[in-house]
Amino acid sequence: MIMKLLSSENRLSLEFPADASTSEQSTYDKETTSHSTSSNEEMLMKRNFWNSPLGLINPTLLHMVLAEALGTFMLMFCICGIMASMEIMGVRVGLMEYAATAALTVVVVVFSIGPISGAHINPAVTLAFAAVGHFPWSKVPFYVVAQVGGSILATYTGKLVYGLKAEFVITRPLHGSTSAFFVELLATFIVLFLTASLTNDPQSTGPLSGFVVGVAIGLAVLISGPISGGSMNPARSLGPAIVSWKFGGLWIYVVAPILGAVAGVVLYRLLRLQGWSCKPNSTPTTTHQHNPL
């Protein structure tokens, strides 16, 4: 009898550890299987994301594009604001007020988004630097769409906030199409010639480069305003034209600034026989290197 009890106890003591071990092994297997399934699901989700249109967008590029849209929005909203304010006060918008608003807004935009996107806020600037290899062509469509989109949104916002008619913000030739074309071309040429010099040697003015660009914009508006309205920016003219759906003479404000911008950058590069001393993706306000697409 004693031997049977001992034998029974030994058998029980051997069986219980075996059951515990089996239970632990089963739990471990379940956890391993669960973890493996979770990992596979995460990998599948990541793969689906990167295969989707959103996954193809470089996060750095997205930040740059949004900055360009915001910068162009700020520029156009301020222009709408000065025009609406003058209309509310019952006075006509003066050339000095318009030039000062454009210049100061550019200074604000350059210092705020310059380190992010380069603060082009102008399709002519983007195309000019791309034409000389100073900006990647792969980013040009994104920049142009963002700039025009920001201008359209700002025009709509100005219409809602101030009750300003989009037709009131349209740029149109004031002394003939030929004069408007050439003054837009030359004014943009001056601005981009200066911008190219700042890009080539960003240390020449240092932290004052944003103010220098603003002064150049103000000067260009003063010399072109009475003839063409002082656009020098296809996005600035496209926004109100699209909102009001009036495109008379719009080609002047698209073609002339682009030609003037490209001519300004190319001529400066030809004059600088030693070539560009800064990195390909630097801007007038920053030498920040942008990641390519």
Backbone as CSV, one residue per row, in Angstrom:
resi,resn,N_x,N_y,N_z,CA_x,CA_y,CA_z,C_x,C_y,C_z
1,MET,0.828,-1.203,0.000,0.000,0.000,0.000,0.860,1.249,0.000
2,ILE,1.855,1.321,0.881,2.760,2.480,0.951,3.459,2.684,-0.370
3,MET,3.897,1.560,-0.972,4.596,1.651,-2.247,3.658,2.202,-3.317
4,LYS,2.383,1.795,-3.266,1.425,2.307,-4.241,1.207,3.802,-4.093
5,LEU,1.117,4.276,-2.786,0.942,5.708,-2.544,2.129,6.502,-3.049
6,LEU,3.331,5.987,-2.722,4.541,6.680,-3.180,4.593,6.727,-4.704
7,SER,4.229,5.600,-5.280,4.243,5.543,-6.742,3.234,6.514,-7.337
8,SER,2.066,6.601,-6.664,1.033,7.535,-7.128,1.482,8.973,-6.984
9,GLU,2.150,9.310,-5.835,2.634,10.679,-5.608,3.701,11.048,-6.621
10,ASN,4.604,10.101,-6.881,5.662,10.379,-7.861,5.062,10.640,-9.246
11,ARG,4.030,9.826,-9.542,3.408,9.995,-10.845,2.726,11.356,-10.951
12,LEU,2.077,11.783,-9.855,1.427,13.090,-9.845,2.438,14.223,-9.946
13,SER,3.548,14.093,-9.193,4.579,15.132,-9.203,5.223,15.250,-10.570
14,LEU,5.277,14.143,-11.298,5.859,14.192,-12.636,4.863,14.755,-13.651
15,GLU,3.573,14.492,-13.416,2.562,14.931,-14.362,2.313,16.434,-14.290
16,PHE,2.290,17.001,-13.060,1.983,18.426,-12.907,3.009,19.330,-13.598
17,PRO,4.319,19.109,-13.394,5.304,19.934,-14.098,5.176,19.812,-15.604
18,ALA,4.873,18.616,-16.072,4.730,18.434,-17.512,3.575,19.268,-18.044
19,ASP,2.445,19.285,-17.281,1.296,20.081,-17.699,1.629,21.568,-17.705
20,ALA,2.357,22.040,-16.682,2.749,23.450,-16.585,3.648,23.834,-17.743
21,SER,4.591,22.948,-18.037,5.511,23.223,-19.142,4.756,23.297,-20.464
22,THR,3.817,22.370,-20.628,3.020,22.368,-21.857,2.197,23.636,-21.980
23,SER,1.644,24.085,-20.836,0.845,25.312,-20.830,1.690,26.522,-21.190
24,GLU,2.910,26.596,-20.581,3.806,27.712,-20.874,4.201,27.720,-22.346
25,GLN,4.487,26.523,-22.868,4.883,26.420,-24.273,3.747,26.869,-25.188
26,SER,2.520,26.467,-24.813,1.359,26.853,-25.610,1.162,28.361,-25.607
27,THR,1.321,28.969,-24.409,1.190,30.428,-24.296,2.244,31.136,-25.127
28,TYR,3.461,30.628,-25.055,4.572,31.223,-25.813,4.306,31.146,-27.315
29,ASP,3.788,29.965,-27.730,3.492,29.794,-29.148,2.420,30.770,-29.605
30,LYS,1.400,30.963,-28.743,0.328,31.893,-29.088,0.855,33.323,-29.197
31,GLU,1.709,33.702,-28.208,2.266,35.052,-28.232,3.135,35.258,-29.459
32,THR,3.943,34.226,-29.769,4.819,34.325,-30.938,4.005,34.453,-32.213
33,THR,2.948,33.637,-32.300,2.086,33.685,-33.480,1.393,35.031,-33.598
34,SER,0.907,35.543,-32.440,0.235,36.835,-32.426,1.181,37.947,-32.840
35,HIS,2.418,37.903,-32.300,3.414,38.926,-32.632,3.774,38.872,-34.110
36,SER,3.906,37.653,-34.613,4.241,37.482,-36.026,3.127,38.010,-36.916
37,THR,1.876,37.719,-36.521,0.731,38.208,-37.294,0.671,39.724,-37.281
38,SER,0.926,40.309,-36.081,0.918,41.767,-35.956,1.999,42.399,-36.819
39,SER,3.186,41.789,-36.810,4.289,42.315,-37.619,3.956,42.246,-39.099
40,ASN,3.344,41.140,-39.507,2.965,40.993,-40.912,1.927,42.031,-41.323
41,GLU,0.981,42.299,-40.398,-0.041,43.300,-40.696,0.577,44.688,-40.827
42,GLU,1.542,45.003,-39.920,2.207,46.300,-39.992,2.985,46.447,-41.294
43,MET,3.690,45.384,-41.669,4.448,45.424,-42.918,3.516,45.595,-44.113
44,LEU,2.357,44.926,-44.073,1.394,45.036,-45.162,0.821,46.447,-45.246
45,MET,0.531,47.038,-44.067,0.004,48.401,-44.044,1.025,49.389,-44.588
46,LYS,2.299,49.201,-44.167,3.344,50.093,-44.666,3.507,49.951,-46.171
47,ARG,3.452,48.712,-46.649,3.604,48.474,-48.079,2.461,49.123,-48.856
48,ASN,1.234,48.993,-48.335,0.085,49.608,-48.998,0.186,51.125,-48.989
49,PHE,0.720,51.679,-47.866,0.854,53.135,-47.770,1.833,53.660,-48.805
50,TRP,2.997,53.008,-48.888,4.010,53.491,-49.820,3.607,53.267,-51.266
51,ASN,2.690,52.320,-51.502,2.191,52.108,-52.854,1.058,53.064,-53.200
52,SER,0.533,53.763,-52.190,-0.549,54.710,-52.415,0.033,56.055,-52.851
53,PRO,-0.794,56.953,-53.419,-0.300,58.274,-53.823,0.308,59.059,-52.675
54,LEU,-0.262,58.935,-51.457,0.282,59.667,-50.319,1.685,59.202,-49.973
55,GLY,1.918,57.913,-50.121,3.224,57.383,-49.759,4.320,57.794,-50.712
56,LEU,3.930,58.248,-51.907,4.926,58.656,-52.890,5.439,60.064,-52.634
57,ILE,4.797,60.808,-51.742,5.182,62.185,-51.461,6.270,62.217,-50.402
58,ASN,7.353,62.872,-50.734,8.434,63.070,-49.782,7.958,64.034,-48.691
59,PRO,8.054,63.670,-47.405,7.589,64.577,-46.342,8.252,65.949,-46.405
60,THR,9.545,65.979,-46.737,10.238,67.261,-46.851,9.644,68.094,-47.977
61,LEU,9.368,67.455,-49.100,8.749,68.164,-50.222,7.369,68.682,-49.838
62,LEU,6.621,67.894,-49.091,5.289,68.314,-48.655,5.369,69.583,-47.816
63,HIS,6.330,69.642,-46.907,6.515,70.841,-46.084,6.862,72.049,-46.952
64,MET,7.723,71.828,-47.936,8.131,72.916,-48.819,6.951,73.437,-49.630
65,VAL,6.158,72.521,-50.152,5.006,72.899,-50.974,3.969,73.654,-50.141
66,LEU,3.700,73.167,-48.946,2.747,73.858,-48.070,3.252,75.246,-47.694
67,ALA,4.560,75.362,-47.472,5.142,76.669,-47.154,4.973,77.633,-48.324
68,GLU,5.169,77.150,-49.546,4.985,77.999,-50.725,3.530,78.447,-50.860
69,ALA,2.608,77.525,-50.624,1.188,77.882,-50.700,0.842,78.936,-49.653
70,LEU,1.362,78.753,-48.442,1.091,79.709,-47.369,1.723,81.062,-47.664
71,GLY,2.954,81.059,-48.157,3.632,82.313,-48.470,2.916,83.098,-49.552
72,THR,2.476,82.409,-50.607,1.746,83.087,-51.677,0.394,83.579,-51.178
73,PHE,-0.222,82.801,-50.310,-1.489,83.234,-49.704,-1.287,84.535,-48.924
74,MET,-0.238,84.599,-48.129,0.037,85.809,-47.346,0.241,87.020,-48.250
75,LEU,1.004,86.833,-49.317,1.262,87.939,-50.241,-0.034,88.448,-50.865
76,MET,-0.841,87.536,-51.391,-2.064,87.939,-52.065,-3.107,88.495,-51.101
77,PHE,-3.178,87.932,-49.904,-4.157,88.436,-48.942,-3.808,89.863,-48.520
78,CYS,-2.526,90.142,-48.354,-2.112,91.509,-47.994,-2.416,92.488,-49.120
79,ILE,-2.232,92.047,-50.362,-2.573,92.909,-51.498,-4.077,93.177,-51.522
80,CYS,-4.865,92.128,-51.317,-6.320,92.311,-51.233,-6.676,93.235,-50.076
81,GLY,-5.963,93.082,-48.969,-6.243,93.884,-47.785,-6.009,95.364,-48.000
82,ILE,-4.874,95.728,-48.625,-4.588,97.152,-48.833,-5.582,97.761,-49.815
83,MET,-5.960,96.997,-50.835,-6.928,97.516,-51.808,-8.305,97.689,-51.178
84,ALA,-8.708,96.708,-50.379,-10.015,96.794,-49.722,-10.039,97.922,-48.698
85,SER,-8.952,98.082,-47.962,-8.893,99.135,-46.943,-9.019,100.513,-47.576
86,MET,-8.325,100.707,-48.683,-8.411,101.995,-49.368,-9.823,102.248,-49.902
87,GLU,-10.447,101.188,-50.406,-11.803,101.326,-50.927,-12.787,101.646,-49.805
88,ILE,-12.594,101.011,-48.652,-13.471,101.270,-47.504,-13.337,102.715,-47.035
89,MET,-12.101,103.239,-47.074,-11.864,104.622,-46.654,-12.267,105.627,-47.723
90,GLY,-12.666,105.121,-48.869,-13.136,106.013,-49.923,-12.038,106.690,-50.702
91,VAL,-10.855,106.132,-50.684,-9.743,106.713,-51.445,-9.196,105.663,-52.407
92,ARG,-8.546,106.149,-53.436,-7.978,105.250,-54.432,-6.632,104.730,-53.937
93,VAL,-6.329,103.480,-54.280,-5.060,102.883,-53.866,-3.918,103.617,-54.544
94,GLY,-3.018,104.178,-53.734,-1.871,104.891,-54.274,-0.737,103.943,-54.613
95,LEU,0.144,104.401,-55.495,1.270,103.571,-55.915,2.203,103.282,-54.750
96,MET,2.436,104.270,-53.904,3.342,104.084,-52.768,2.777,103.076,-51.774
97,GLU,1.476,103.154,-51.509,0.859,102.198,-50.585,0.955,100.765,-51.123
98,TYR,0.701,100.636,-52.411,0.756,99.308,-53.027,2.182,98.766,-53.001
99,ALA,3.149,99.604,-53.353,4.555,99.172,-53.374,5.041,98.818,-51.977
100,ALA,4.671,99.639,-50.988,5.103,99.374,-49.611,4.494,98.080,-49.088
101,THR,3.228,97.841,-49.408,2.575,96.604,-48.963,3.247,95.384,-49.567
102,ALA,3.507,95.430,-50.865,4.162,94.303,-51.532,5.559,94.069,-50.965
103,ALA,6.309,95.149,-50.766,7.683,95.019,-50.267,7.718,94.453,-48.853
104,LEU,6.900,94.998,-47.968,6.900,94.539,-46.578,6.401,93.103,-46.461
105,THR,5.413,92.757,-47.270,4.908,91.377,-47.232,5.976,90.396,-47.682
106,VAL,6.716,90.760,-48.716,7.796,89.886,-49.190,8.850,89.704,-48.108
107,VAL,9.182,90.773,-47.396,10.155,90.662,-46.297,9.660,89.677,-45.244
108,VAL,8.399,89.813,-44.856,7.819,88.914,-43.850,7.842,87.471,-44.337
109,VAL,7.449,87.262,-45.583,7.393,85.903,-46.130,8.786,85.296,-46.240
110,VAL,9.747,86.083,-46.697,11.116,85.572,-46.859,11.682,85.101,-45.527
111,PHE,11.490,85.887,-44.489,12.032,85.505,-43.186,11.249,84.364,-42.541
112,SER,9.982,84.205,-42.898,9.167,83.168,-42.249,9.297,81.807,-42.920
113,ILE,9.222,81.752,-44.234,9.272,80.448,-44.908,10.548,80.234,-45.714
114,GLY,11.432,81.232,-45.735,12.682,81.079,-46.474,13.474,79.843,-46.094
115,PRO,13.657,79.567,-44.793,14.412,78.366,-44.406,13.712,77.060,-44.755
116,ILE,12.421,77.117,-45.070,11.669,75.895,-45.369,11.665,75.590,-46.861
117,SER,11.258,76.573,-47.654,11.078,76.327,-49.091,11.924,77.217,-49.983
118,GLY,12.565,78.230,-49.409,13.294,79.189,-50.225,12.480,80.426,-50.533
119,ALA,11.192,80.409,-50.181,10.305,81.572,-50.358,10.296,82.064,-51.801
120,HIS,10.023,81.164,-52.745,9.890,81.598,-54.137,8.619,82.428,-54.309
121,ILE,7.493,81.882,-53.853,6.145,82.477,-53.948,5.876,83.095,-55.323
122,ASN,6.505,82.561,-56.347,6.401,83.114,-57.692,6.828,82.045,-58.697
123,PRO,5.933,81.596,-59.569,6.317,80.585,-60.553,7.479,81.008,-61.434
124,ALA,7.592,82.312,-61.702,8.696,82.797,-62.532,10.037,82.555,-61.854
125,VAL,10.087,82.746,-60.545,11.322,82.498,-59.787,11.663,81.016,-59.820
126,THR,10.676,80.188,-59.580,10.895,78.738,-59.575,11.404,78.251,-60.925
127,LEU,10.765,78.696,-62.007,11.166,78.270,-63.346,12.543,78.804,-63.719
128,ALA,12.856,80.022,-63.294,14.156,80.607,-63.631,15.296,79.831,-62.995
129,PHE,15.166,79.509,-61.724,16.234,78.768,-61.051,16.301,77.324,-61.537
130,ALA,15.171,76.767,-61.936,15.199,75.417,-62.506,15.886,75.426,-63.868
131,ALA,15.700,76.508,-64.618,16.277,76.596,-65.959,17.799,76.590,-65.946
132,VAL,18.394,77.083,-64.861,19.860,77.104,-64.780,20.390,76.000,-63.869
133,GLY,19.541,75.047,-63.548,19.975,73.923,-62.721,20.135,74.253,-61.263
134,HIS,19.540,75.358,-60.844,19.675,75.796,-59.453,18.551,75.266,-58.567
135,PHE,17.566,74.625,-59.210,16.411,74.067,-58.503,15.958,72.844,-59.291
136,PRO,15.642,71.724,-58.627,15.281,70.493,-59.350,13.957,70.614,-60.101
137,TRP,13.955,70.201,-61.354,12.741,70.255,-62.169,11.638,69.378,-61.597
138,SER,12.009,68.329,-60.894,11.003,67.422,-60.343,10.095,68.103,-59.326
139,LYS,10.563,69.202,-58.736,9.760,69.915,-57.740,8.970,71.075,-58.337
140,VAL,9.295,71.450,-59.559,8.674,72.628,-60.164,7.151,72.527,-60.240
141,PRO,6.569,71.427,-60.743,5.097,71.366,-60.810,4.425,71.531,-59.450
142,PHE,5.018,70.939,-58.417,4.440,71.050,-57.074,4.476,72.498,-56.589
143,TYR,5.590,73.179,-56.819,5.720,74.574,-56.401,4.715,75.465,-57.136
144,VAL,4.618,75.284,-58.453,3.737,76.141,-59.248,2.279,75.947,-58.839
145,VAL,1.864,74.709,-58.668,0.483,74.433,-58.243,0.214,75.040,-56.866
146,ALA,1.170,74.915,-55.960,1.004,75.475,-54.613,0.900,76.995,-54.663
147,GLN,1.727,77.627,-55.480,1.719,79.089,-55.576,0.411,79.608,-56.165
148,VAL,-0.025,78.992,-57.245,-1.290,79.421,-57.860,-2.465,79.104,-56.932
149,GLY,-2.421,77.948,-56.286,-3.478,77.592,-55.343,-3.558,78.559,-54.176
150,GLY,-2.411,78.969,-53.649,-2.393,79.943,-52.561,-2.973,81.276,-52.987
151,SER,-2.693,81.685,-54.222,-3.227,82.942,-54.737,-4.743,82.877,-54.901
152,ILE,-5.231,81.763,-55.420,-6.684,81.598,-55.584,-7.386,81.623,-54.230
153,LEU,-6.833,80.893,-53.272,-7.442,80.839,-51.941,-7.433,82.207,-51.270
154,ALA,-6.348,82.956,-51.437,-6.262,84.290,-50.841,-7.281,85.236,-51.468
155,THR,-7.480,85.123,-52.769,-8.463,85.973,-53.442,-9.873,85.666,-52.946
156,TYR,-10.182,84.387,-52.799,-11.481,83.991,-52.248,-11.638,84.505,-50.815
157,THR,-10.567,84.377,-50.028,-10.624,84.832,-48.637,-10.833,86.337,-48.564
158,GLY,-10.121,87.076,-49.407,-10.311,88.523,-49.455,-11.724,88.901,-49.858
159,LYS,-12.293,88.108,-50.737,-13.670,88.341,-51.170,-14.648,88.127,-50.023
160,LEU,-14.395,87.100,-49.209,-15.279,86.793,-48.083,-15.092,87.772,-46.929
161,VAL,-13.842,88.103,-46.623,-13.548,88.949,-45.462,-13.894,90.411,-45.721
162,TYR,-13.459,90.920,-46.871,-13.629,92.347,-47.158,-14.805,92.646,-48.084
163,GLY,-15.396,91.606,-48.664,-16.421,91.849,-49.673,-15.825,92.434,-50.934
164,LEU,-14.550,92.136,-51.160,-13.814,92.697,-52.288,-14.076,91.878,-53.550
165,LYS,-14.442,92.543,-54.619,-14.649,91.854,-55.882,-13.302,91.454,-56.478
166,ALA,-13.253,90.227,-56.999,-12.000,89.737,-57.571,-11.549,90.600,-58.743
167,GLU,-12.509,91.191,-59.472,-12.163,92.039,-60.614,-11.330,93.245,-60.189
168,PHE,-11.511,93.654,-58.944,-10.802,94.826,-58.437,-9.315,94.542,-58.238
169,VAL,-8.948,93.270,-58.130,-7.560,92.890,-57.864,-6.852,92.426,-59.141
170,ILE,-7.587,92.326,-60.228,-6.997,91.861,-61.489,-5.948,92.855,-61.982
171,THR,-4.853,92.327,-62.516,-3.850,93.184,-63.153,-4.177,93.286,-64.637
172,ARG,-4.140,94.509,-65.155,-4.454,94.732,-66.564,-3.567,95.855,-67.108
173,PRO,-3.257,95.809,-68.399,-2.434,96.870,-69.003,-3.118,98.228,-68.887
174,LEU,-2.351,99.229,-68.472,-2.908,100.567,-68.305,-2.515,101.506,-69.433
175,HIS,-1.456,101.151,-70.181,-1.003,101.985,-71.303,-0.594,101.116,-72.487
176,GLY,-1.426,100.167,-72.826,-1.160,99.318,-73.972,-0.474,98.022,-73.596
177,SER,-0.770,96.983,-74.352,-0.229,95.653,-74.054,1.278,95.577,-74.256
178,THR,1.787,96.254,-75.283,3.228,96.196,-75.559,4.028,96.809,-74.420
179,SER,3.609,97.987,-73.973,4.310,98.640,-72.861,4.223,97.798,-71.597
180,ALA,3.054,97.241,-71.339,2.881,96.409,-70.143,3.773,95.176,-70.205
181,PHE,3.872,94.573,-71.384,4.699,93.375,-71.536,6.157,93.675,-71.211
182,PHE,6.692,94.727,-71.802,8.121,94.999,-71.621,8.449,95.531,-70.225
183,VAL,7.538,96.278,-69.620,7.830,96.761,-68.272,7.761,95.616,-67.266
184,GLU,6.862,94.657,-67.488,6.813,93.471,-66.629,8.083,92.640,-66.789
185,LEU,8.522,92.503,-68.038,9.738,91.734,-68.304,10.950,92.379,-67.635
186,LEU,11.109,93.691,-67.805,12.286,94.381,-67.268,12.255,94.459,-65.744
187,ALA,11.082,94.693,-65.177,10.986,94.763,-63.714,11.322,93.415,-63.085
188,THR,10.816,92.343,-63.679,11.134,91.006,-63.161,12.603,90.687,-63.369
189,PHE,13.155,91.132,-64.485,14.584,90.946,-64.750,15.429,91.566,-63.636
190,ILE,15.092,92.778,-63.234,15.853,93.472,-62.186,15.794,92.694,-60.871
191,VAL,14.595,92.268,-60.510,14.429,91.545,-59.241,15.206,90.237,-59.246
192,LEU,15.132,89.492,-60.338,15.811,88.190,-60.388,17.313,88.332,-60.556
193,PHE,17.764,89.397,-61.190,19.209,89.636,-61.277,19.780,89.835,-59.875
194,LEU,19.064,90.615,-59.063,19.483,90.810,-57.672,19.384,89.513,-56.887
195,THR,18.282,88.793,-57.063,18.094,87.535,-56.335,19.189,86.539,-56.667
196,ALA,19.588,86.489,-57.938,20.666,85.585,-58.345,21.977,85.958,-57.671
197,SER,22.224,87.253,-57.511,23.465,87.673,-56.846,23.457,87.289,-55.375
198,LEU,22.296,87.395,-54.735,22.198,86.998,-53.331,22.344,85.492,-53.179
199,THR,21.833,84.763,-54.156,21.954,83.310,-54.119,23.396,82.879,-54.313
200,ASN,24.093,83.579,-55.195,25.480,83.233,-55.471,26.386,83.532,-54.285
201,ASP,26.093,84.618,-53.581,26.916,84.996,-52.432,26.007,85.414,-51.288
202,PRO,25.404,84.452,-50.583,24.449,84.773,-49.521,25.078,85.514,-48.348
203,GLN,26.410,85.492,-48.244,27.070,86.165,-47.132,27.256,87.663,-47.389
204,SER,26.977,88.112,-48.621,27.213,89.519,-48.948,26.322,90.449,-48.133
205,THR,25.088,90.033,-47.892,24.180,90.842,-47.082,23.796,90.162,-45.783
206,GLY,24.079,88.869,-45.691,23.797,88.141,-44.460,22.329,88.165,-44.106
207,PRO,22.008,88.478,-42.847,20.606,88.457,-42.400,19.749,89.548,-43.026
208,LEU,20.371,90.491,-43.739,19.610,91.580,-44.355,19.090,91.223,-45.741
209,SER,19.378,90.021,-46.209,18.998,89.654,-47.574,17.495,89.743,-47.796
210,GLY,16.704,89.386,-46.780,15.256,89.481,-46.909,14.802,90.911,-47.139
211,PHE,15.430,91.858,-46.442,15.095,93.269,-46.634,15.513,93.750,-48.017
212,VAL,16.653,93.267,-48.492,17.132,93.661,-49.818,16.155,93.206,-50.893
213,VAL,15.679,91.977,-50.784,14.692,91.471,-51.747,13.408,92.296,-51.672
214,GLY,12.977,92.643,-50.467,11.781,93.464,-50.310,11.930,94.828,-50.952
215,VAL,13.104,95.447,-50.792,13.369,96.747,-51.419,13.312,96.625,-52.937
216,ALA,13.876,95.540,-53.470,13.854,95.321,-54.921,12.423,95.176,-55.432
217,ILE,11.593,94.459,-54.684,10.188,94.304,-55.075,9.479,95.657,-55.063
218,GLY,9.711,96.436,-54.017,9.095,97.757,-53.933,9.507,98.651,-55.088
219,LEU,10.802,98.629,-55.433,11.299,99.423,-56.557,10.652,98.976,-57.866
220,ALA,10.565,97.669,-58.059,9.974,97.142,-59.293,8.504,97.529,-59.421
221,VAL,7.787,97.533,-58.310,6.377,97.942,-58.343,6.261,99.420,-58.702
222,LEU,7.157,100.233,-58.172,7.118,101.673,-58.450,7.329,101.977,-59.930
223,ILE,8.219,101.228,-60.581,8.517,101.525,-61.986,7.549,100.839,-62.953
224,SER,6.846,99.814,-62.481,5.940,99.087,-63.375,4.464,99.328,-63.078
225,GLY,4.159,99.769,-61.874,2.767,99.946,-61.468,1.932,100.814,-62.388
226,PRO,2.403,102.014,-62.763,1.582,102.889,-63.610,1.352,102.351,-65.018
227,ILE,2.168,101.386,-65.446,2.061,100.858,-66.808,1.305,99.527,-66.850
228,SER,1.676,98.622,-65.944,1.109,97.269,-66.002,0.353,96.865,-64.743
229,GLY,0.457,97.646,-63.701,-0.161,97.275,-62.433,0.818,96.647,-61.466
230,GLY,2.042,96.378,-61.930,3.097,95.877,-61.037,2.857,94.477,-60.524
231,SER,2.771,93.514,-61.416,2.561,92.127,-60.996,3.884,91.395,-60.809
232,MET,4.597,91.147,-61.919,5.895,90.439,-61.917,5.781,89.042,-61.324
233,ASN,4.563,88.527,-61.270,4.323,87.243,-60.621,3.096,86.587,-61.254
234,PRO,3.288,85.526,-62.047,2.135,84.868,-62.669,1.074,84.415,-61.669
235,ALA,1.496,83.953,-60.499,0.528,83.500,-59.497,-0.324,84.660,-58.999
236,ARG,0.301,85.835,-58.838,-0.430,87.006,-58.364,-1.544,87.398,-59.347
237,SER,-1.290,87.233,-60.647,-2.288,87.586,-61.658,-3.267,86.454,-61.935
238,LEU,-2.806,85.216,-61.829,-3.671,84.072,-62.124,-4.784,83.904,-61.096
239,GLY,-4.483,84.129,-59.820,-5.479,83.944,-58.765,-6.751,84.743,-58.993
240,PRO,-6.658,86.085,-59.069,-7.862,86.890,-59.309,-8.523,86.599,-60.654
241,ALA,-7.704,86.293,-61.676,-8.275,86.004,-62.997,-9.123,84.740,-62.963
242,ILE,-8.655,83.724,-62.260,-9.406,82.470,-62.170,-10.666,82.648,-61.329
243,VAL,-10.546,83.374,-60.218,-11.710,83.583,-59.349,-12.796,84.375,-60.075
244,SER,-12.398,85.411,-60.800,-13.372,86.231,-61.533,-13.702,85.663,-62.905
245,TRP,-12.886,84.692,-63.347,-13.033,84.059,-64.662,-12.949,85.091,-65.793
246,LYS,-11.985,85.987,-65.653,-11.717,86.990,-66.688,-10.225,86.931,-67.011
247,PHE,-9.916,86.621,-68.274,-8.531,86.340,-68.642,-7.982,87.304,-69.689
248,GLY,-8.596,88.437,-69.842,-8.125,89.409,-70.820,-6.731,89.925,-70.478
249,GLY,-5.792,89.771,-71.413,-4.428,90.251,-71.204,-3.615,89.444,-70.218
250,LEU,-4.149,88.305,-69.772,-3.451,87.512,-68.755,-2.116,86.976,-69.260
251,TRP,-2.037,86.700,-70.565,-0.802,86.129,-71.115,0.400,87.024,-70.834
252,ILE,0.179,88.343,-70.787,1.280,89.279,-70.513,1.896,88.988,-69.152
253,TYR,1.042,88.724,-68.167,1.498,88.554,-66.788,1.971,87.135,-66.487
254,VAL,1.889,86.275,-67.493,2.444,84.926,-67.370,3.757,84.822,-68.138
255,VAL,3.741,85.284,-69.386,4.916,85.137,-70.255,6.027,86.114,-69.882
256,ALA,5.692,87.393,-69.731,6.719,88.414,-69.488,7.520,88.176,-68.204
257,PRO,6.879,87.901,-67.061,7.677,87.650,-65.851,8.580,86.427,-65.966
258,ILE,8.104,85.381,-66.641,8.924,84.177,-66.780,10.150,84.471,-67.634
259,LEU,9.952,85.166,-68.759,11.086,85.515,-69.619,12.059,86.440,-68.892
260,GLY,11.525,87.419,-68.188,12.389,88.344,-67.455,13.164,87.664,-66.347
261,ALA,12.511,86.749,-65.649,13.176,86.032,-64.554,14.301,85.151,-65.084
262,VAL,14.017,84.398,-66.138,15.044,83.524,-66.721,16.206,84.360,-67.251
263,ALA,15.896,85.470,-67.917,16.951,86.331,-68.455,17.820,86.906,-67.341
264,GLY,17.204,87.314,-66.241,17.971,87.880,-65.133,18.932,86.889,-64.514
265,VAL,18.465,85.671,-64.288,19.313,84.645,-63.674,20.409,84.193,-64.634
266,VAL,20.044,84.002,-65.906,21.032,83.544,-66.896,22.113,84.596,-67.111
267,LEU,21.718,85.852,-67.233,22.708,86.910,-67.458,23.657,87.037,-66.277
268,TYR,23.124,86.966,-65.067,24.013,87.054,-63.911,24.993,85.887,-63.896
269,ARG,24.510,84.725,-64.264,25.394,83.557,-64.269,26.486,83.704,-65.329
270,LEU,26.148,84.293,-66.468,27.153,84.517,-67.507,28.196,85.537,-67.066
271,LEU,27.752,86.538,-66.323,28.691,87.557,-65.839,29.616,87.008,-64.765
272,ARG,29.131,86.065,-63.995,29.957,85.429,-62.971,30.734,84.298,-63.625
273,LEU,31.883,84.623,-64.180,32.636,83.651,-64.966,33.066,82.447,-64.154
274,GLN,33.254,82.639,-62.841,33.698,81.518,-62.021,32.554,80.602,-61.637
275,GLY,31.327,80.965,-62.039,30.183,80.094,-61.754,29.615,80.342,-60.373
276,TRP,28.722,79.451,-59.980,28.022,79.587,-58.708,28.890,79.058,-57.582
277,SER,28.991,79.833,-56.543,29.840,79.424,-55.423,29.069,78.710,-54.336
278,CYS,27.747,78.716,-54.421,26.948,78.086,-53.373,26.378,76.774,-53.870
279,LYS,25.749,76.051,-52.977,25.205,74.739,-53.314,23.975,74.883,-54.207
280,PRO,23.696,73.848,-55.036,22.626,73.944,-56.026,21.255,74.250,-55.474
281,ASN,20.974,73.872,-54.250,19.625,74.058,-53.721,19.531,75.199,-52.727
282,SER,20.555,76.064,-52.645,20.490,77.181,-51.718,19.555,78.242,-52.265
283,THR,19.152,79.171,-51.419,18.213,80.210,-51.790,18.775,81.548,-51.364
284,PRO,18.148,82.668,-51.757,18.655,83.967,-51.365,18.697,84.174,-49.866
285,THR,17.908,83.427,-49.124,17.831,83.665,-47.692,18.419,82.549,-46.858
286,THR,18.756,81.440,-47.488,19.252,80.318,-46.709,20.065,79.399,-47.577
287,THR,21.020,78.712,-46.988,21.794,77.722,-47.720,21.341,76.332,-47.327
288,HIS,20.100,76.233,-46.872,19.526,74.953,-46.453,19.442,74.013,-47.638
289,GLN,19.918,72.804,-47.486,19.899,71.816,-48.563,18.584,71.068,-48.559
290,HIS,17.839,71.137,-49.678,16.571,70.431,-49.772,16.803,69.026,-50.299
291,ASN,16.044,68.090,-49.813,16.147,66.727,-50.308,15.436,66.611,-51.645
292,PRO,16.052,65.987,-52.631,15.390,65.832,-53.911,14.266,64.825,-53.820
293,LEU,13.413,64.811,-54.826,12.314,63.850,-54.847,12.823,62.429,-54.912
